[in-house]
Amino acid sequence: MVDSLYLLFLNRQWNLFFQIFQFFLLNENISKPKSAK
């Protein structure tokens, strides 16, 4: 029971981290062409 709850918590933390990472990655890809122009 404790293990499954801990894994669920880790999974949520990882999903949040991944979403933030993707967001910054998208911002980098969008801002690069603008600065090139």
C-alpha angles and dihedrals in degrees: 000000000000092000093053092049090049091050090049090052091048090048091053092048091049092049090051092048091048092050091051091046091051090048092054091044090053091048090052092051092047097045096048097067090045093053090045090058 
